[in-house]
Amino acid sequence: MPAPEKTSQIIAALMSAQASSHSEVLGNLTVGDLMASLRSRAFGLSLILFGLPNLLPIPGLPILTGIVLVLLALQILVGREVPWLPARIAGTALPRARLTQVVNRTLPLLRRIETVTRPRFAVAAGPAARRVVGLAVLVLAVLLIIVPIPWIGSMPQGLALCVLGLGLTERDGVLVTAGFVLAAIATAVGAGIGYTVVASTLAVLF
């Protein structure tokens, strides 16, 4: 039996297929294009693909990816097997060139991580843990929408999302656990910044 494809292989093939099949409209890669191209590991790959753009400062994109991730997180929480997005959001265009740039930069690191990933610590990658992942993704997505982090932008949330997604895709409970830790750190940083902003605003007003 052939070994299952690694996440990096699926993402590389996906981006290559998108480039060739949409060569006449290179600037019009949509959210729906990506979702339609995902395979049986759709939720894990979705977390990676919509987490990756947040590793680089791309103005406005954290809000869009955050909205998509809120919808995906709610579906993970209720136990859906196949992601669904409203047509209006699915038709939203993504910056193909920037997304390709991020993917190309991160694939070498992803391949190195994959050399040590394997199905393990099943309790942290099973159905019950998936719902906890959904909750963590929901919190991270809300942070992407409402709390920009100075200097580092949305990188902490993006990194946590990618690690959670890779853990789900590779059924690696150790990576999922690491993703929870990163999500907790990102949430703490975001909550601290949000509290500071609110407290400063209230101090000025009152």
Secondary structure, 3 states (H helix, E strand, C coil): CCCCCCHHHHHHHHHHHHHHHCHHHCCCEEHHHHHHHCCCCHHHHHHHHHHHHHHCCCCCHHHHHHHHHHHHHHHHHCCCCCCCCCHHHHCCEECHHHHHHHHHHHHHHHHHHHCCCCCECHHHCCHHHHHHHHHHHHHHHHHHHHCCECCCECHHHHHHHHHHHHHHHHCEHHHHHHHHHHHHHHHHHHHHHHHHHHHHHHHHHC
